[in-house]
Amino acid sequence: MNRAMLIGSIGAGKSTLTNALLGRKVKAVKTQSLVFYDWIVDTPGEYTENPLFYKNIMATSLEVTHVLYLQDATKAKNFFPPGFSTGITKLPIGVVTKADKEDADIVRAVNQLKAVLPKGPIVVSSSVTGQGLREIKDLAACNSMQDMKDVTKKLASNAVFFHETIYK
């Protein structure tokens, strides 16, 4: 069974997305430590915001098949260093969160994720409306980058696309 780790800044929507993907109707609370739910590993935002915690991300990545890199569409700051996904040898999925918010800047969030993931799918999502949830689940079920590329093409959804170069 595939397992996905969600990483992103504090307040990026990791716990809310976890609950939405699992169909849980509970309010998200601040994640203080690693939390394993079914096929998802929820991480504290501090793991992304503080480079001293990168070792925790690397160690936890040994337990998963996919890493979801979350970028809040309402935040201008990107906490991931350029090319960050290349340092983790798991299948990457970029996820724009909070796409339903009035102040969401989806184009900016997608461009921020393009700098993080030189290659891989990017999903525009909303845990409130359900946008992108099916696409995330379908991608997390894939076992290779080529499978994710094929699934992205088959989905024919404007919520997901496959990004292949850091410069475009």
N, C-alpha and C positions, 0 to 999 in steps of 0.2 A: 504494500500500500504506500502511495506517495504521501509525503508530509511536507508542508510548507511553513516557513518561518516568515513572519511579518516584521519588517524593520522600518523605522521612520522616526521623525522627530517627536518630541512631546506634543500631544494634541493632534497628531496627523490623522488619527482615526483608526489606529490599529485594532483596538479592542472593539470599537463599534463595527468595523468591518468583520472581525472574527465572529461576533454575535450574528451579524447579518448572513454571513456565509453558512453558519451552522443552523440558521433558523431559530436562534434563541431570542426570546422576547424579554431580555433583561437590559437594564441600563448599564452602560459601560462605566467602569470605575478605573481610576489610575492604576496601571500595572506597575507593581513594585519589584517583581522578579519574573523569571521565566514562568509562563503558564502554558501547559500542554492541554489542548482541547481536541479530542478526536484526531483529525489530520492537520491541525494548525498549532503552531507554536507562536504565542504572543510574547513580545519582548518589551521591556521598558524603553521609553524614548531616549533615556540617558545613554543607552547603548550606542545610539547613532550620533547624539550630540557631543559626546565626549570621547575623543580618540583613545583615552585610557581604557575604555570599555570595548574597543574593537576586538580584543582577544576573546571576549565573551561571545561576540557575534561569530567569530571564526570557530570557536569550540562548539557552539550550538549548531553551526552549519553542518557539522559531522553527523547530526541526527536527522537531517532533512534531505529531501530531493530537490526542493525549490526554495528560492528566496524571493519574497515579494518586497520590492522597494517602494514605499509609499511616499507620495508627495502631495501635501495639502494644497488644493487649488486656491485657497484663500490666503496663503502665505507667500510672500515674495522671497523669503530666504530658503535656500537649499542647504541642508546640513551634510549631504553626501559629497565627498571629494570627487572630482572628475574621474571617470573610469572605475569607480569603486567596485562595481559588480565583477570586474575582471580579476579581482583578488580572491573571489569566492568561487570555488569550482562546482557550483550547483546551478541548476537552470534558473535564470533570472526572469522575473516578470515585473515590469514597471506598472504601478497603479497610481493614477491620479484620483485622490479622494475629494469628497465634498463638492462634486461637480454640480450639485443642485443648488448650492448657495448663491445668493444674489451677487456677492462680491467675488465669485470664483473667476479666476483667470486661467482657463484651461490651456490656452496656447502657451502661456508662460510655464505652467506646470509640466506640460509635455516636453517643452524644450529643456527644462531642468532635468527631467528623467533621461532624455536623450544623452545628456552629458554623463550620466551615471552608468547607463547601459549602452555600450557601443553596439550591441546586437541583442535583440529579443523583442517580445511583444510588450506593448504598452496598452493598458486598459483604462478608459475613463469611467469612473464609478461614482455611485452614490449609494450609501448604505440605507438612506431614507427612501429613495424611489426604487431601489433595486437595480438601477442601471449598472451593467458590467458584472454583476454577480455570477450569472451563468457563464460568462466568458472566462472569468477567473477560475471557476471550478473546472471548466473544460481544459484550460491550459495547465492547471495543477495536476490533471490526470495524465498528461503527456509524459513520455519517457526520454525525449530527446529534443534538441533545438529544432531539428527538422520537423518533428511531430508538431511542435508548437507553431511553426511557420505554416504547416499544412492546415492545422485547426483554425488559425487566424484567417486564412483564405476562405475556408469552408463556412465560417460563421457569418461572413458577409454582413458584419455589424459595424455601425459607425462608432461603436464604443470601444473597438479594439483595432489595432494595426500592428504590423511587424516592422520594427525599426532595425536597419542594418548598418548604419554608419554614424559615428559620433559627429560628423561634420554636416549632416543634412537635417 
